[in-house]
Each structure stands twice: as C-alpha cells, then as structure tokens.
C-alpha cells in the first residue's frame, strides 16, 4: 500500500509527516508516524504554535485526490511503499 508523506518531522527528527484525512470529513492534516505531532497545513509545519498531538484523531491515509481537492498540489509529496 502506498502512502503520501511531506517532509521529515521537525519535532522529533525521526518520523515522516504522512498526509491524513479526518474520518467523516474532507479535512486533511500532516501527522508524524513516530511522535504523532500534527499540523493542519504544509505551510504551517514546524511552527510550534501550530502543532498539536493527533493520536486521538480518527483518520485514514489521504489520497492524491484528497490532496488535489484541498489545494495542496503546490507542495511536493513523496510516495512510501511501506
């Protein structure tokens, strides 16, 4: 299964920020696979005041279509096959 990710996590420097879609919503966020710190927009990644703990937010992996619908195509995303 492929997953889309943005950059390495600036909070923990160990995980990647995967693009997630909140369950039952079209809202996207970027969530670290290691520390679960998240940001609501790629432009906000790394801003301490914008990060939050996302471990209790029900979500699914976002698709390319979700990213297009959110208007995030100007950002470079990577594809992970793991």
KOLLOMI-106004 format. One record per residue (C-alpha): x, y, z; residue in one letter. Coordinates in steps of 0.5 Angstrom, whole numbers, plus 500, padded with zeros to 3 digits. Each point is the difference from the previous one (the first is absolute). Layout:
REM residues N
XYZA...
//
This chain:
REM residues 82
500500500X503507498X499506505X502507499X504504504X503507500X507501504X503497506X497502506X504507503X497498507X503493501X505500494X498492500X494499496X497503494X493504499X495496497X494503497X494498504X492501498X496501507X495495500X493502497X503506497X504503495X505504505X507498499X506500505X507498500X502495505X506498503X501492499X504500507X498506505X493501497X501507500X496503494X499507496X494502496X503502494X507499497X502508500X499499508X505494501X505502505X496506503X500498508X493504501X497496494X502493502X496495504X499493503X496496495X500493503X492500502X498503493X497494496X503501493X501496493X506501495X499505496X499499492X503504494X493502499X499503507X507504499X497503494X493502503X504503506X504504495X507497503X503498493X505506500X503496505X505494499X498494503X503493500X497493499X502495505X499493498X501497507X
//
